[in-house]
Amino acid sequence: MINEVLGTDIEPEYVENLFEVYVHDTKADYSKIHEATGREPEVSFEEGVARVCGPYLD
């Protein structure tokens, strides 16, 4: 998806993480807050990626 937004064709290079606890051990899940409040995300995942990549297109 990032390649698509940036107009690139770069193959990711995966390297072993040296930290025992890292982001792969966490999960972004808004279900609890959604159940409690009924709120939905205001920005889709795709739009979030586009926003993060935007400055690199300038």
N, CA, C and O atoms as a MOPAC input file, in Angstrom:
PM7 MOZYME 1SCF
protein

 N      0.82400 1    -1.18600 1     0.00000 1
 C      0.00000 1     0.00000 1     0.00000 1
 C      0.87200 1     1.25500 1     0.00000 1
 O      0.54800 1     2.23200 1    -0.67400 1
 N      1.96800 1     1.23600 1     0.74500 1
 C      2.84800 1     2.40700 1     0.79700 1
 C      3.48900 1     2.64300 1    -0.56500 1
 O      3.59700 1     3.78500 1    -1.01100 1
 N      3.91400 1     1.57400 1    -1.22800 1
 C      4.46800 1     1.71300 1    -2.57400 1
 C      3.45600 1     2.36100 1    -3.51000 1
 O      3.81300 1     3.21300 1    -4.32300 1
 N      2.21200 1     1.96300 1    -3.39800 1
 C      1.16200 1     2.51300 1    -4.25700 1
 C      1.00100 1     4.01300 1    -4.02900 1
 O      0.92200 1     4.78500 1    -4.98400 1
 N      0.95300 1     4.41900 1    -2.77000 1
 C      0.77300 1     5.83200 1    -2.44000 1
 C      1.97100 1     6.66400 1    -2.90200 1
 O      1.81300 1     7.77100 1    -3.41800 1
 N      3.18100 1     6.10700 1    -2.70500 1
 C      4.39300 1     6.85500 1    -3.05200 1
 C      4.78900 1     6.71700 1    -4.51800 1
 O      5.67900 1     7.42300 1    -4.99300 1
 N      4.12800 1     5.80500 1    -5.23700 1
 C      4.48200 1     5.59100 1    -6.62900 1
 C      5.83200 1     4.90900 1    -6.77900 1
 O      6.56400 1     5.17800 1    -7.73200 1
 N      6.16600 1     4.02700 1    -5.84400 1
 C      7.44300 1     3.31900 1    -5.86700 1
 C      7.20500 1     1.82800 1    -6.01200 1
 O      6.06600 1     1.36300 1    -5.97700 1
 N      8.28200 1     1.08800 1    -6.17400 1
 C      8.21400 1    -0.36800 1    -6.25800 1
 C      9.41200 1    -0.94000 1    -5.50300 1
 O     10.29500 1    -1.56600 1    -6.08900 1
 N      9.42100 1    -0.71000 1    -4.19800 1
 C     10.54100 1    -1.12300 1    -3.35400 1
 C     10.13000 1    -2.35100 1    -2.55100 1
 O      9.10200 1    -2.35000 1    -1.87300 1
 N     10.93300 1    -3.37900 1    -2.63400 1
 C     10.67600 1    -4.59800 1    -1.86500 1
 C     11.16800 1    -4.37700 1    -0.43200 1
 O     12.32000 1    -3.99000 1    -0.23500 1
 N     10.31800 1    -4.61600 1     0.56800 1
 C     10.76500 1    -4.40800 1     1.95100 1
 C     11.85600 1    -5.39700 1     2.33700 1
 O     11.88200 1    -6.53500 1     1.86800 1
 N     12.74000 1    -4.94600 1     3.18900 1
 C     13.78700 1    -5.80900 1     3.72700 1
 C     13.44400 1    -6.08100 1     5.18300 1
 O     13.40100 1    -5.15700 1     5.99500 1
 N     13.20600 1    -7.31700 1     5.50900 1
 C     12.83700 1    -7.68100 1     6.86600 1
 C     14.08600 1    -8.06400 1     7.65000 1
 O     14.89200 1    -8.87800 1     7.19900 1
 N     14.23400 1    -7.47100 1     8.82200 1
 C     15.36100 1    -7.76700 1     9.68500 1
 C     14.83300 1    -8.19700 1    11.04700 1
 O     13.76000 1    -7.76800 1    11.46900 1
 N     15.57700 1    -9.02800 1    11.71600 1
 C     15.16800 1    -9.50000 1    13.03500 1
 C     15.20500 1    -8.34900 1    14.03000 1
 O     16.14400 1    -7.55400 1    14.04800 1
 N     14.17300 1    -8.27600 1    14.85100 1
 C     14.09600 1    -7.23600 1    15.86500 1
 C     14.86200 1    -7.69300 1    17.10000 1
 O     14.73100 1    -8.83500 1    17.53900 1
 N     15.65700 1    -6.79500 1    17.64900 1
 C     16.48400 1    -7.14100 1    18.81200 1
 C     15.74600 1    -7.00800 1    20.14200 1
 O     16.24300 1    -7.46100 1    21.17200 1
 N     14.56200 1    -6.38900 1    20.12800 1
 C     13.80600 1    -6.16900 1    21.35800 1
 C     12.84100 1    -7.32400 1    21.60500 1
 O     12.18700 1    -7.80400 1    20.67900 1
 N     12.75600 1    -7.77000 1    22.86500 1
 C     11.85300 1    -8.87100 1    23.19000 1
 C     10.38800 1    -8.47200 1    23.02900 1
 O      9.58800 1    -9.23700 1    22.49100 1
 N     10.04600 1    -7.30100 1    23.48700 1
 C      8.66400 1    -6.82300 1    23.38100 1
 C      8.66100 1    -5.65800 1    22.40600 1
 O      9.27700 1    -4.62100 1    22.65200 1
 N      7.97400 1    -5.83700 1    21.32100 1
 C      7.94700 1    -4.78800 1    20.30100 1
 C      6.55200 1    -4.72200 1    19.71200 1
 O      5.65200 1    -5.43300 1    20.16100 1
 N      6.36800 1    -3.89400 1    18.73200 1
 C      5.04400 1    -3.62100 1    18.18800 1
 C      4.32800 1    -4.88700 1    17.70400 1
 O      3.09800 1    -4.92000 1    17.72000 1
 N      5.04400 1    -5.92200 1    17.27900 1
 C      4.36100 1    -7.13000 1    16.83200 1
 C      3.65800 1    -7.83800 1    17.98900 1
 O      2.84500 1    -8.73500 1    17.76200 1
 N      3.96200 1    -7.44500 1    19.22400 1
 C      3.29100 1    -8.01900 1    20.37700 1
 C      2.07300 1    -7.21600 1    20.80100 1
 O      1.39900 1    -7.57600 1    21.76500 1
 N      1.78600 1    -6.14000 1    20.09700 1
 C      0.62000 1    -5.32100 1    20.41100 1
 C     -0.31900 1    -5.32300 1    19.21500 1
 O      0.08400 1    -5.58800 1    18.08200 1
 N     -1.54600 1    -5.02800 1    19.48900 1
 C     -2.53700 1    -4.98900 1    18.41300 1
 C     -3.39100 1    -3.74000 1    18.59600 1
 O     -3.94400 1    -3.50200 1    19.67000 1
 N     -3.48700 1    -2.96400 1    17.55600 1
 C     -4.34600 1    -1.78800 1    17.58200 1
 C     -5.77900 1    -2.26700 1    17.37100 1
 O     -6.15100 1    -2.66300 1    16.26600 1
 N     -6.56300 1    -2.22900 1    18.41200 1
 C     -7.93800 1    -2.70900 1    18.35000 1
 C     -8.82600 1    -1.71200 1    19.08200 1
 O     -8.71500 1    -1.53300 1    20.29500 1
 N     -9.69500 1    -1.07800 1    18.33400 1
 C    -10.54300 1    -0.06300 1    18.95300 1
 C    -11.87800 1    -0.63200 1    19.43800 1
 O    -12.76600 1     0.14200 1    19.79700 1
 N    -12.05000 1    -1.95100 1    19.46200 1
 C    -13.34800 1    -2.54000 1    19.78300 1
 C    -13.85400 1    -2.18600 1    21.18500 1
 O    -15.05300 1    -1.97200 1    21.36200 1
 N    -12.97400 1    -2.11900 1    22.17800 1
 C    -13.43200 1    -1.79900 1    23.54200 1
 C    -13.97000 1    -0.37600 1    23.62400 1
 O    -15.02400 1    -0.13900 1    24.21400 1
 N    -13.24900 1     0.56700 1    23.03500 1
 C    -13.72900 1     1.96100 1    23.07800 1
 C    -14.98600 1     2.11000 1    22.22200 1
 O    -15.87000 1     2.90500 1    22.54100 1
 N    -15.06000 1     1.34700 1    21.13800 1
 C    -16.25300 1     1.38000 1    20.29600 1
 C    -17.46700 1     0.85600 1    21.06600 1
 O    -18.54200 1     1.45400 1    21.02900 1
 N    -17.28200 1    -0.26400 1    21.76300 1
 C    -18.37400 1    -0.83200 1    22.55200 1
 C    -18.82800 1     0.13300 1    23.64500 1
 O    -20.02300 1     0.24100 1    23.91800 1
 N    -17.88600 1     0.83100 1    24.26700 1
 C    -18.21400 1     1.72800 1    25.37800 1
 C    -18.83800 1     3.03900 1    24.90200 1
 O    -19.68500 1     3.60700 1    25.59300 1
 N    -18.42800 1     3.52300 1    23.73200 1
 C    -18.86000 1     4.85600 1    23.31100 1
 C    -19.62200 1     4.88800 1    21.99000 1
 O    -20.32100 1     5.85900 1    21.70000 1
 N    -19.49000 1     3.83200 1    21.19000 1
 C    -20.12300 1     3.83200 1    19.87800 1
 C    -19.34400 1     4.60000 1    18.82700 1
 O    -19.77400 1     4.70000 1    17.67700 1
 N    -18.20500 1     5.14000 1    19.21600 1
 C    -17.39900 1     5.93600 1    18.27300 1
 C    -16.74500 1     5.05800 1    17.22500 1
 O    -16.38600 1     3.90900 1    17.48100 1
 N    -16.60100 1     5.61800 1    16.05400 1
 C    -15.92400 1     4.96400 1    14.93500 1
 C    -14.68700 1     5.78600 1    14.58500 1
 O    -14.65800 1     6.99100 1    14.83600 1
 N    -13.67400 1     5.15700 1    14.01400 1
 C    -12.50500 1     5.93400 1    13.57600 1
 C    -12.92400 1     6.99100 1    12.55900 1
 O    -13.77100 1     6.74100 1    11.70100 1
 N    -12.32700 1     8.16400 1    12.66400 1
 C    -12.63900 1     9.24600 1    11.72200 1
 C    -11.78600 1     9.15400 1    10.46300 1
 O    -12.13600 1     9.73200 1     9.43400 1
 N    -10.68000 1     8.43900 1    10.53400 1
 C     -9.76400 1     8.30500 1     9.40600 1
 C     -9.57200 1     6.81300 1     9.13500 1
 O     -9.24900 1     6.05100 1    10.04600 1
 N     -9.77000 1     6.40000 1     7.88500 1
 C     -9.56600 1     4.99500 1     7.54400 1
 C     -8.07300 1     4.67300 1     7.55500 1
 O     -7.23400 1     5.57400 1     7.52700 1
 N     -7.75700 1     3.39700 1     7.59400 1
 C     -6.36400 1     2.97800 1     7.55900 1
 C     -5.69500 1     3.49500 1     6.28900 1
 O     -4.57400 1     4.00300 1     6.32700 1
 N     -6.39400 1     3.36000 1     5.17000 1
 C     -5.84900 1     3.80000 1     3.89000 1
 C     -5.57700 1     5.29900 1     3.88400 1
 O     -4.53100 1     5.73800 1     3.40700 1
 N     -6.50700 1     6.08200 1     4.40800 1
 C     -6.30700 1     7.53100 1     4.47600 1
 C     -5.16000 1     7.87100 1     5.41900 1
 O     -4.40200 1     8.80600 1     5.15800 1
 N     -5.02500 1     7.12800 1     6.50600 1
 C     -3.92000 1     7.35000 1     7.43000 1
 C     -2.57400 1     7.11300 1     6.76400 1
 O     -1.63500 1     7.88400 1     6.96100 1
 N     -2.47900 1     6.04000 1     5.97000 1
 C     -1.23800 1     5.76800 1     5.23800 1
 C     -0.95700 1     6.91400 1     4.27200 1
 O      0.17900 1     7.37800 1     4.17800 1
 N     -1.96900 1     7.36700 1     3.56300 1
 C     -1.78800 1     8.47500 1     2.61600 1
 C     -1.32300 1     9.73800 1     3.33500 1
 O     -0.46700 1    10.45800 1     2.82000 1
 N     -1.86900 1    10.01300 1     4.50500 1
 C     -1.46100 1    11.20200 1     5.26300 1
 C     -0.01200 1    11.10500 1     5.73300 1
 O      0.72700 1    12.08800 1     5.69000 1
 N      0.38800 1     9.92000 1     6.17800 1
 C      1.76300 1     9.73200 1     6.64200 1
 C      2.73700 1     9.86500 1     5.48000 1
 O      3.81800 1    10.43400 1     5.63400 1
 N      2.35900 1     9.34300 1     4.32500 1
 C      3.25200 1     9.38200 1     3.15400 1
 C      3.26600 1    10.74100 1     2.47500 1
 O      4.22000 1    11.06000 1     1.76500 1
 N      2.23100 1    11.54900 1     2.67400 1
 C      2.09600 1    12.83600 1     2.00300 1
 C      3.33800 1    13.71100 1     2.00200 1
 O      3.73400 1    14.18500 1     0.93700 1
 N      3.97700 1    13.95100 1     3.15500 1
 C      5.14300 1    14.80900 1     3.18300 1
 C      6.30900 1    14.30700 1     2.31400 1
 O      7.14900 1    15.10100 1     1.89100 1
 N      6.36000 1    13.02100 1     2.05400 1
 C      7.43900 1    12.46800 1     1.23900 1
 C      7.18200 1    12.66900 1    -0.24500 1
 O      8.06600 1    12.42500 1    -1.06600 1
 N      5.98400 1    13.11000 1    -0.59700 1
 C      5.66400 1    13.35100 1    -1.99200 1
 C      6.00700 1    14.76400 1    -2.42600 1
 O      6.03200 1    15.06800 1    -3.61800 1
 N      6.27100 1    15.62600 1    -1.45400 1
 C      6.59700 1    17.04300 1    -1.76600 1
 C      8.02600 1    17.19000 1    -2.24800 1
 O      8.46300 1    18.30000 1    -2.55100 1

